[in-house]
Amino acid sequence: ADARPVDLEVFVEVINDVDHLVYASPDLRTGVERIETLLGVRATPGGQHLGGGTRNALVALGPNRYLEIIGPDPDQPDPENPRMFGIDDLASPGLVTWAARSSNLEELVAGALRQGVKLGEISGGSRTMPEGVRLAWRFTNPRVVIAGGIVPFFIDWGQTLHPAHTAGQGAALVDLRAEHPNAEEVQEILRKLGLGITVSRRPGAALVATIKGPRGIVELS
């Protein structure tokens, strides 16, 4: 689904666990232009994920949260493995998953596993911003897709400057909800992870972010 205007009289408190939303596109420029059209904010160039065949651009959604627009990097050769977030198979841009913040990934992964939720291994990543600043992070495996991306991967930026600080400014995340045919089951997984996002029963799986920007309030999915 594409974004559409919504009428909200009272804004819902932003989900504090959200670190960033992942908006994947078969072409980065297309994704950036679509977000600018919808929100009225131009994404700031992020950087390359060397070896992964992708690059990104960012829109801040608050002091420490952002929208990551990610697509193939034409300046890199095709990677050995498929690009993350199903980018190689996308026909159009869309919200594919999200990242929740965590300051103790080992404890989180072990606790989730005890409750039957497999988040995958912990690894590290990095990229260099256009101005030369190197960002580094640790995260659970984003390739582990649970409930169509409604269950997030988790990220810890450590001492790195949070990317929201240098991302395009002017938008704010108002709410994040999800839709899934097995809503109760997915809601229980999120509960086990300590996440309060509401899941409604619908035929397909989808994340729906309510975002306020210069052009009003839209629902992005």
C-alpha positions as CSV (number, residue, x, y, z in Angstrom):
1,A,0.0,0.0,0.0
2,D,1.1,3.6,-0.6
3,A,0.9,6.4,1.9
4,R,-2.4,8.3,2.2
5,P,-3.6,11.3,4.2
6,V,-5.3,10.6,7.6
7,D,-7.2,12.8,9.9
8,L,-6.0,12.6,13.5
9,E,-7.3,15.0,16.2
10,V,-5.0,13.6,18.9
11,F,-1.5,12.4,18.2
12,V,-0.6,9.0,19.7
13,E,2.6,8.9,21.7
14,V,5.5,7.8,19.6
15,I,6.7,4.2,20.3
16,N,9.8,4.7,22.3
17,D,11.4,1.4,21.3
18,V,11.6,2.4,17.6
19,D,15.1,3.1,16.4
20,H,14.4,3.3,12.7
21,L,11.9,2.2,10.1
22,V,13.2,0.5,6.9
23,Y,11.7,1.7,3.6
24,A,13.1,-0.4,0.9
25,S,13.1,0.5,-2.8
26,P,14.2,-1.2,-6.0
27,D,15.8,2.1,-6.9
28,L,17.0,4.5,-4.2
29,R,16.2,7.7,-6.1
30,T,12.6,6.5,-6.6
31,G,12.3,5.9,-2.8
32,V,13.8,9.2,-1.9
33,E,11.5,11.1,-4.3
34,R,8.4,9.3,-3.1
35,I,9.1,10.1,0.5
36,E,9.8,13.7,-0.3
37,T,6.5,13.9,-2.2
38,L,4.6,12.4,0.7
39,L,6.2,14.1,3.7
40,G,7.7,17.2,2.3
41,V,11.2,16.4,3.6
42,R,14.3,15.6,1.5
43,A,16.3,12.7,2.8
44,T,19.9,13.2,3.6
45,P,22.4,10.9,1.8
46,G,23.5,8.2,4.2
47,G,26.3,6.0,2.8
48,Q,27.3,2.7,1.2
49,H,27.0,-0.7,2.8
50,L,30.1,-2.1,1.3
51,G,29.8,-5.7,0.2
52,G,26.0,-5.6,0.7
53,G,25.3,-3.8,-2.6
54,T,23.2,-1.2,-1.0
55,R,23.2,2.5,0.1
56,N,20.7,4.6,2.0
57,A,19.3,8.0,2.7
58,L,17.7,9.1,5.9
59,V,14.8,11.2,7.3
60,A,14.8,12.0,11.0
61,L,11.5,11.0,12.8
62,G,12.5,12.5,16.1
63,P,15.7,13.1,18.2
64,N,16.8,9.4,18.1
65,R,14.7,7.7,15.4
66,Y,14.6,7.9,11.7
67,L,13.3,6.5,8.4
68,E,15.9,4.6,6.4
69,I,15.3,4.6,2.7
70,I,17.5,1.8,1.2
71,G,18.1,0.5,-2.3
72,P,20.7,-0.9,-4.6
73,D,24.0,0.9,-4.9
74,P,24.9,1.4,-8.6
75,D,28.5,2.1,-7.6
76,Q,29.0,-1.5,-6.2
77,P,29.0,-4.8,-8.0
78,D,26.1,-7.2,-7.4
79,P,26.8,-8.9,-4.0
80,E,27.4,-12.6,-3.7
81,N,24.2,-12.9,-1.5
82,P,20.8,-11.4,-2.1
83,R,20.5,-7.8,-0.9
84,M,18.9,-7.5,2.5
85,F,15.2,-6.7,3.0
86,G,14.2,-8.4,-0.2
87,I,15.3,-5.5,-2.3
88,D,16.1,-7.6,-5.3
89,D,12.5,-8.8,-5.6
90,L,10.7,-5.5,-4.9
91,A,8.5,-4.0,-7.6
92,S,7.9,-0.8,-5.7
93,P,9.1,1.0,-2.5
94,G,7.5,0.0,0.8
95,L,7.9,-0.2,4.5
96,V,9.4,-3.7,5.0
97,T,10.5,-3.9,8.7
98,W,11.8,-1.8,11.6
99,A,14.7,-1.8,14.1
100,A,14.2,-1.6,17.8
101,R,16.8,-0.2,20.1
102,S,18.7,-2.3,22.7
103,S,21.7,-1.7,24.9
104,N,22.3,-5.4,25.8
105,L,21.8,-7.6,22.7
106,E,23.3,-10.7,24.3
107,E,20.8,-10.7,27.1
108,L,18.0,-9.8,24.8
109,V,18.7,-12.7,22.3
110,A,19.2,-15.2,25.1
111,G,15.9,-14.2,26.8
112,A,14.0,-14.3,23.6
113,L,15.4,-17.7,22.8
114,R,14.2,-19.0,26.2
115,Q,10.7,-17.9,25.1
116,G,10.9,-19.6,21.7
117,V,11.8,-16.5,19.7
118,K,14.9,-16.9,17.5
119,L,16.4,-13.5,16.6
120,G,19.5,-14.9,15.1
121,E,23.1,-14.2,15.7
122,I,24.6,-10.8,16.7
123,S,27.0,-9.2,14.3
124,G,28.4,-5.8,13.5
125,G,28.1,-3.3,10.7
126,S,29.5,0.0,9.6
127,R,29.3,2.6,6.8
128,T,31.0,5.9,6.1
129,M,28.9,9.0,5.7
130,P,29.5,11.4,2.8
131,E,31.4,13.8,5.0
132,G,33.8,10.9,6.0
133,V,32.4,10.1,9.5
134,R,32.3,6.3,10.1
135,L,29.2,4.9,11.8
136,A,29.4,1.5,13.5
137,W,26.7,-0.6,15.2
138,R,25.9,-4.1,16.4
139,F,22.6,-5.8,15.6
140,T,20.7,-9.0,15.5
141,N,20.5,-10.5,12.1
142,P,18.2,-8.4,9.8
143,R,17.9,-11.4,7.5
144,V,15.8,-13.3,10.1
145,V,12.3,-12.3,9.0
146,I,9.5,-13.0,11.5
147,A,5.9,-12.3,10.7
148,G,6.7,-10.6,7.5
149,G,9.0,-8.1,9.1
150,I,6.5,-7.0,11.8
151,V,8.8,-8.4,14.5
152,P,11.9,-6.2,14.4
153,F,15.6,-6.8,14.5
154,F,17.4,-5.0,17.3
155,I,20.3,-2.5,17.1
156,D,22.8,-1.0,19.4
157,W,24.7,2.1,18.2
158,G,27.1,2.1,21.2
159,Q,29.2,5.3,21.2
160,T,28.4,6.1,17.6
161,L,26.5,9.4,16.9
162,H,22.9,8.4,16.2
163,P,22.1,8.8,12.5
164,A,19.0,10.8,13.3
165,H,21.2,13.7,14.3
166,T,22.4,14.3,10.7
167,A,19.3,13.0,8.8
168,G,16.8,15.3,7.0
169,Q,14.7,17.2,9.5
170,G,11.1,18.1,9.6
171,A,9.1,14.9,10.2
172,A,8.1,13.0,13.4
173,L,6.8,9.5,14.0
174,V,3.4,9.6,15.6
175,D,2.5,5.9,15.8
176,L,3.5,2.5,14.5
177,R,1.1,-0.4,14.1
178,A,0.9,-3.7,12.2
179,E,-1.5,-5.9,10.4
180,H,-1.3,-9.7,10.1
181,P,-3.6,-12.7,9.4
182,N,-2.3,-14.3,12.7
183,A,-2.6,-11.1,14.7
184,E,-2.8,-12.8,18.1
185,E,0.3,-15.0,17.5
186,V,2.3,-12.0,16.3
187,Q,1.1,-9.8,19.2
188,E,2.3,-12.5,21.6
189,I,5.8,-12.6,20.1
190,L,6.1,-8.8,20.4
191,R,4.9,-9.0,24.0
192,K,7.7,-11.5,24.8
193,L,10.1,-9.0,23.4
194,G,8.7,-6.2,25.5
195,L,7.3,-4.3,22.5
196,G,3.8,-2.7,22.7
197,I,3.0,-2.3,19.0
198,T,-0.6,-3.2,18.2
199,V,-1.3,-5.9,15.6
200,S,-4.7,-6.0,13.9
201,R,-6.1,-9.0,12.0
202,R,-5.9,-8.4,8.2
203,P,-5.5,-10.7,5.2
204,G,-1.9,-9.6,4.6
205,A,1.1,-8.6,6.7
206,A,1.9,-4.9,6.8
207,L,3.6,-2.3,9.0
208,V,1.8,1.1,9.1
209,A,3.6,4.2,10.3
210,T,1.8,7.4,11.0
211,I,4.2,10.3,10.3
212,K,3.7,14.0,10.7
213,G,5.6,16.2,8.2
214,P,5.4,19.6,6.5
215,R,2.6,18.3,4.2
216,G,0.5,17.0,7.1
217,I,-0.1,13.5,8.5
218,V,0.2,10.4,6.4
219,E,0.1,6.7,6.9
220,L,3.2,5.0,5.3
221,S,3.2,1.3,4.6
